[in-house]
Amino acid sequence: MCCRDQLNPPPNSIETVVRTLNEQSSDDVIVICEEGAATPEVMNVRRVPRYKWNVLRARHIAKIIAEFQPDFIEVHQHAPSGKSITRKFKNIPSALYRHNLVKENDNFFTKLRHERRYSLFSSHIFVSRAARDQFIKAFPKFQDCSYVVANPIDFENWYAPIEGRENIISFAGRAAPEKGIQHLVPALVQILTEHVNWKATLCLGDWQTHEEWATQVITPLLQFTDRCRINKNMPLDEVKKVFRSTKIAVVPSVWKEPFGLVAIEAQAAGAAVISSGTGGLLEASGDSALYLDKVTSDDIHAKLEFLINSEASRAGLAAKGQNFVRLHHDIKIRMNDLQNVRKKIAGTRHND
């Protein structure tokens, strides 16, 4: 399995999923990543230098694969890197593990180029039905070799009792327009003004990418110096602590989320979740979240008011969400799903 890693923690959502799925896997898995990764000791990891040129990285990875002689090659996310690897090992079944939705593109030549690239993989794995459906709509020829394995969570590691929490509303996600914080902030300003016994906590990742825009967006919250905490690039363990103490978590994404890992993290930790339901978010939370009719400040405010004013509804939603995640997204369930898919794909191996 090949994945790219980062020099600086915290890990991104793709790395988190890879680690969660494979730390306790019964498969004999080797993970290949770039140097600088802080990977768990329980995983069999081979690191390659951070080459300037992709071709050099691919050659190094190919040497490791040739040594390991796997039954199956799993490339996470980066199709351009994966294609050079799969070309060298055409006799080994492979999968491109997609953690996002394919971009919609009507240009004939662009679609043809991408289709040729995707054809180098013997199968494709997606983190949600929404992601798979969008891919199949664009590339119907891959329908019979595409699979869905929803993102996992180590439920016991995130779990916290629902009782005894502070009156906190939280958000965790990238400080980017597609995450909807421009709609969340005005709603929070109104809530904090109307409910002086409530607080808010924002955990904003990838802050540097949209720093100028994000700074302007969150400025109205700075007036609540004693009741609003804004954390930038917070480590995942600290985000976990926030969710374990919060009563309400808001996931107001305006784009189609590939899955929505943050939603199940908040639910596993015992927070009642308000979600936009875009993309894979509906699959992530099922019927155990309170969904926005539209991603607007007014609708977010209305949903927050409902949960604030009805403690029974809030606690019931939190309990329902926590149980939903335990039953549907726990690592043991998802790891079993992935192992079954891997075995099915590996069974297509042919010898030249």
Backbone hydrogen bonds, N-H to C=O, Kabsch-Sander energy under -0.5 kcal/mol:
donor,donor_aa,acceptor,acceptor_aa,energy
2,C,74,E,-2.9
3,C,32,I,-2.6
16,T,12,N,-2.2
17,V,13,S,-2.2
18,V,14,I,-2.4
19,R,15,E,-2.5
20,T,16,T,-2.6
21,L,17,V,-2.5
22,N,18,V,-1.5
23,E,19,R,-2.1
25,S,22,N,-0.8
29,V,27,D,-1.3
31,V,44,N,-2.9
32,I,1,M,-2.1
32,I,30,I,-0.5
33,C,31,V,-0.5
33,C,46,R,-2.0
35,E,48,V,-2.2
37,A,34,E,-0.8
39,T,37,A,-1.1
43,M,40,P,-1.4
44,N,29,V,-0.5
45,V,43,M,-1.1
46,R,31,V,-3.0
48,V,33,C,-2.3
51,Y,49,P,-1.9
56,L,53,W,-0.6
57,R,53,W,-1.6
58,A,54,N,-2.8
59,R,55,V,-1.9
60,H,56,L,-1.9
61,I,57,R,-2.6
62,A,58,A,-2.4
63,K,59,R,-1.7
64,I,60,H,-1.6
65,I,61,I,-2.5
66,A,62,A,-2.6
67,E,63,K,-1.7
68,F,64,I,-2.3
69,Q,65,I,-3.0
73,I,93,P,-2.3
75,V,73,I,-0.5
75,V,95,A,-2.9
76,H,2,C,-2.6
76,H,74,E,-0.6
77,Q,75,V,-0.8
77,Q,97,Y,-2.4
78,H,76,H,-2.3
79,A,77,Q,-1.4
82,G,78,H,-2.1
83,K,79,A,-2.4
84,S,80,P,-0.8
85,I,81,S,-1.0
86,T,82,G,-2.8
87,R,83,K,-1.7
88,K,84,S,-0.7
88,K,85,I,-0.6
89,F,85,I,-0.9
90,K,87,R,-0.6
92,I,89,F,-1.7
95,A,73,I,-2.1
96,L,123,S,-1.8
97,Y,75,V,-3.2
97,Y,95,A,-0.7
98,R,96,L,-0.9
98,R,125,I,-3.1
111,K,107,N,-2.4
112,L,108,F,-2.2
113,R,109,F,-2.3
114,H,110,T,-2.3
115,E,111,K,-2.6
116,R,112,L,-2.1
117,R,113,R,-1.7
118,Y,114,H,-2.9
119,S,115,E,-1.7
120,L,117,R,-1.4
121,F,118,Y,-1.6
123,S,94,S,-0.7
124,H,145,C,-2.3
125,I,96,L,-2.2
126,F,147,Y,-2.5
127,V,98,R,-0.8
132,R,128,S,-2.1
133,D,129,R,-3.3
134,Q,130,A,-1.8
135,F,131,A,-1.7
136,I,132,R,-2.9
137,K,133,D,-2.1
138,A,134,Q,-1.4
139,F,135,F,-2.8
142,F,139,F,-1.9
143,Q,140,P,-1.7
145,C,142,F,-1.4
146,S,143,Q,-1.1
147,Y,124,H,-2.9
149,V,126,F,-2.9
151,N,127,V,-0.7
153,I,329,H,-1.6
155,F,153,I,-1.6
157,N,154,D,-1.0
158,W,154,D,-1.0
158,W,155,F,-1.1
159,Y,155,F,-2.2
160,A,268,A,-0.6
166,E,245,S,-1.4
168,I,166,E,-2.0
169,I,199,K,-2.0
170,S,248,I,-2.9
171,F,201,T,-1.9
173,G,203,C,-2.3
175,A,205,G,-2.8
176,A,174,R,-2.3
179,K,176,A,-1.7
180,G,177,P,-1.7
181,I,176,A,-0.6
183,H,180,G,-1.5
184,L,180,G,-1.6
185,V,181,I,-2.6
187,A,183,H,-0.9
188,L,184,L,-2.4
189,V,185,V,-2.6
190,Q,186,P,-1.9
191,I,187,A,-2.3
192,L,188,L,-3.1
193,T,189,V,-1.5
194,E,190,Q,-2.1
195,H,191,I,-2.7
196,V,194,E,-0.5
198,W,195,H,-1.8
199,K,167,N,-2.8
200,A,227,R,-2.5
201,T,169,I,-2.5
202,L,229,R,-2.9
203,C,171,F,-3.0
204,L,202,L,-0.7
204,L,231,N,-3.3
205,G,173,G,-2.4
205,G,203,C,-0.7
209,T,206,D,-1.0
210,H,206,D,-0.7
210,H,207,W,-0.5
211,E,208,Q,-0.7
214,A,210,H,-3.3
215,T,211,E,-2.5
216,Q,212,E,-1.5
217,V,213,W,-1.9
218,I,214,A,-2.3
219,T,215,T,-0.8
221,L,218,I,-1.9
222,L,218,I,-0.5
222,L,219,T,-1.8
223,Q,220,P,-0.6
224,F,221,L,-1.7
225,T,223,Q,-1.2
227,R,224,F,-1.2
228,C,224,F,-1.4
229,R,200,A,-2.5
231,N,202,L,-3.5
231,N,229,R,-0.6
233,N,204,L,-3.1
238,E,235,P,-0.8
239,V,235,P,-1.9
240,K,236,L,-2.3
241,K,237,D,-1.4
242,V,238,E,-1.8
243,F,239,V,-2.4
244,R,240,K,-1.9
245,S,241,K,-0.8
245,S,242,V,-1.1
246,T,242,V,-1.1
247,K,168,I,-1.8
248,I,168,I,-2.0
249,A,272,A,-2.8
250,V,170,S,-2.5
251,V,274,I,-3.4
254,V,178,E,-2.4
255,W,178,E,-1.4
257,E,255,W,-1.0
263,A,260,G,-1.0
264,I,260,G,-1.1
265,E,261,L,-1.9
266,A,262,V,-2.2
267,Q,263,A,-2.0
268,A,264,I,-2.5
269,A,265,E,-1.8
270,G,267,Q,-1.3
271,A,266,A,-2.5
272,A,247,K,-2.5
274,I,249,A,-2.7
275,S,273,V,-0.5
275,S,290,L,-2.2
276,S,251,V,-2.1
280,G,257,E,-3.8
281,L,278,T,-2.3
282,L,279,G,-0.7
284,A,280,G,-2.1
285,S,281,L,-2.0
286,G,282,L,-1.8
288,S,285,S,-2.5
290,L,273,V,-2.7
291,Y,289,A,-0.7
292,L,275,S,-2.6
296,T,294,K,-1.9
300,I,296,T,-2.4
301,H,297,S,-2.5
302,A,298,D,-2.2
303,K,299,D,-2.4
304,L,300,I,-2.4
305,E,301,H,-2.6
306,F,302,A,-2.0
307,L,303,K,-1.9
308,I,304,L,-2.6
309,N,305,E,-2.4
310,S,306,F,-0.8
314,R,310,S,-2.4
315,A,311,E,-2.8
316,G,312,A,-2.4
317,L,313,S,-2.4
318,A,314,R,-2.4
319,A,315,A,-2.3
320,K,316,G,-2.3
321,G,317,L,-2.6
322,Q,318,A,-2.3
323,N,319,A,-2.2
324,F,320,K,-2.2
325,V,321,G,-2.2
326,R,322,Q,-2.0
327,L,323,N,-2.2
328,H,324,F,-1.9
329,H,325,V,-2.5
330,D,325,V,-0.8
331,I,153,I,-1.8
333,I,330,D,-0.8
334,R,330,D,-2.1
335,M,331,I,-2.9
336,N,332,K,-1.5
337,D,333,I,-1.9
338,L,334,R,-2.5
339,Q,335,M,-2.4
340,N,336,N,-2.1
341,V,337,D,-2.0
342,R,338,L,-3.0
343,K,339,Q,-2.4
344,K,340,N,-2.0
345,I,341,V,-2.5
346,A,342,R,-3.2
347,G,343,K,-1.5
348,T,345,I,-1.9
349,R,346,A,-1.5
350,H,91,N,-0.8
